[in-house]
Amino acid sequence: MITVLRLDHRLGRDTRITTHVCLTSRAFGADKVILSGERDKHIIESVENVVDNWGGDFQVEYDPKAIKVIKDHKKQGYEIIHLTMYGKHVEDVIPEIRDNGKDKLIIVGGSRVPTEVYELADWNLSVTNQPHSEVAALAICLHYAMNGEELNVTYPDGKMQVIPNNEHKQVIKNE
């Protein structure tokens, strides 16, 4: 089980990034996203529509108490992974993370990450030690965690499916 926690969503300011965190989580193999910060019903509905149209069992939830979410997951035995440019490099530790059999809570930051998040994390993990996008960090982390297997996932229950084509868009609708 891989859950992604998006910290500190701000209405009107973070909609696009938070939506991309959700879509990337789903596409790269996570099972669920929990949004914290300001409640944004539109993002939740939008992601639920993607799941309805494209398939899968992906879930999106809202919980305003991010620290409580982290502590609850830690009590349940989840491994807490905080994505930050200040952490250990993903390539150095991903085999230990991927192969230990624990469920994962991957934390993606927002405007300000409380010190407590760094302290609660089992891993403060970086994909680079340079400023970059949390969406890119999430995609790379999930790609490593899934050992590349997420690139071949299909959802037979989806109403829509892309047919790979080098010349034009090709989408079929499953009725």
C-alpha positions in Angstrom: 0.0 0.0 0.0 1.4 3.4 -1.0 -0.4 6.5 0.2 0.7 10.0 -0.7 0.1 12.9 1.7 0.0 16.3 0.1 0.8 19.0 2.7 -0.6 22.4 3.0 -2.8 22.8 -0.1 -3.9 26.4 -0.6 -7.1 27.2 -2.5 -6.7 29.3 -5.6 -2.9 29.0 -5.5 -2.0 25.3 -5.5 -4.8 23.8 -7.5 -2.8 22.8 -10.6 0.2 21.4 -8.6 -2.0 19.5 -6.2 -4.0 18.0 -9.1 -0.8 16.9 -10.7 0.4 15.4 -7.4 -2.9 13.3 -7.4 -2.6 12.3 -11.1 1.1 11.4 -10.8 0.4 9.4 -7.7 -2.3 7.4 -9.5 -0.3 7.0 -12.8 2.8 5.9 -11.0 1.3 3.3 -8.7 0.1 4.8 -5.5 -3.1 3.6 -4.0 -4.3 6.8 -2.4 -3.7 10.5 -1.8 -4.6 12.4 1.3 -4.9 16.1 0.9 -4.2 18.5 3.8 -4.4 22.2 4.1 -7.5 24.0 2.8 -10.3 21.7 1.7 -10.8 21.7 -2.1 -13.8 19.8 -3.2 -13.1 20.5 -6.8 -9.8 18.6 -6.8 -11.3 15.6 -5.1 -14.2 15.5 -7.6 -11.8 16.0 -10.5 -9.6 13.1 -9.4 -12.6 10.8 -8.8 -13.8 11.6 -12.4 -10.4 10.5 -13.7 -10.6 7.3 -11.8 -14.2 6.7 -13.1 -13.1 7.4 -16.7 -9.7 5.7 -16.7 -10.2 2.9 -14.2 -8.5 1.6 -11.1 -9.1 1.7 -7.4 -7.3 4.9 -6.6 -8.7 7.0 -3.7 -8.4 10.6 -2.8 -9.3 11.9 0.7 -9.1 15.1 2.7 -7.8 15.5 6.3 -6.8 18.9 7.7 -4.5 17.4 10.3 -1.4 16.3 8.5 0.7 15.6 11.5 -2.0 13.4 12.9 -2.2 11.5 9.6 1.6 10.9 9.7 1.5 9.7 13.4 -1.5 7.5 12.7 0.2 5.9 9.7 3.4 5.4 11.7 1.4 3.6 14.5 0.0 1.4 11.8 3.5 0.3 10.7 3.8 2.5 7.6 7.2 3.6 6.6 7.2 7.4 6.5 9.0 8.9 3.5 9.3 12.7 3.2 10.4 14.0 -0.1 12.8 17.0 0.3 15.8 18.3 -1.5 17.7 18.1 1.9 17.4 14.3 2.3 19.4 11.2 1.4 19.6 10.6 -2.3 16.9 8.2 -3.6 19.4 6.0 -5.5 21.4 5.3 -2.3 18.5 4.0 -0.2 15.7 2.9 -2.5 16.5 -0.8 -2.4 16.2 -0.8 1.4 12.9 1.2 1.1 11.5 -0.8 -1.8 12.4 -4.3 -0.5 11.4 -4.1 3.2 7.7 -5.1 2.6 6.3 -2.1 4.6 3.4 0.0 3.5 4.5 3.5 2.6 3.3 7.0 3.4 5.1 9.4 1.0 4.9 13.1 2.0 4.9 15.8 -0.6 5.5 19.3 0.8 3.6 22.5 0.5 4.5 26.1 1.2 6.2 25.4 4.5 7.1 22.0 5.9 7.0 21.9 9.7 10.2 20.6 11.4 8.1 17.8 13.0 7.6 16.3 9.5 11.4 15.9 9.1 11.5 14.4 12.6 8.6 11.9 12.1 10.0 10.6 8.8 11.8 7.4 8.6 13.4 8.7 5.5 14.0 12.3 4.4 14.5 11.5 0.7 15.8 13.6 -2.2 15.9 13.0 -5.9 18.2 15.9 -6.3 19.7 18.5 -3.9 18.6 21.3 -6.1 15.3 23.2 -6.1 12.8 21.3 -8.2 9.1 20.4 -8.5 7.4 18.2 -5.9 5.6 16.5 -8.8 8.9 15.5 -10.4 10.2 14.2 -7.1 7.1 12.2 -6.5 7.2 10.6 -10.0 10.9 9.7 -9.6 10.4 8.3 -6.1 7.4 6.2 -7.2 9.2 5.0 -10.3 12.1 3.7 -8.2 9.7 2.3 -5.5 7.7 0.4 -8.1 10.9 -0.7 -9.8 9.5 0.6 -13.1 6.5 -1.8 -13.1 4.0 1.1 -13.0 4.8 2.0 -16.6 2.9 -1.1 -17.8 -0.2 -0.8 -15.6 -3.5 -0.9 -17.4 -7.0 -0.6 -15.9 -9.5 -2.9 -17.7 -12.4 -1.2 -15.8 -11.7 2.2 -17.4 -14.2 3.7 -19.7 -11.3 5.2 -21.8 -8.1 3.7 -22.9 -5.2 5.2 -24.9 -3.9 3.1 -27.8 -0.2 4.1 -28.2 0.3 5.7 -31.6 3.3 7.5 -33.0 1.2 9.6 -35.5 -1.9 10.9 -33.7 -4.0 10.6 -30.6 -6.0 7.4 -30.4 -8.4 6.8 -27.5 -11.1 4.1 -27.4 -14.2 4.3 -25.2 -15.2 1.1 -23.5 -18.9 1.0 -23.1 
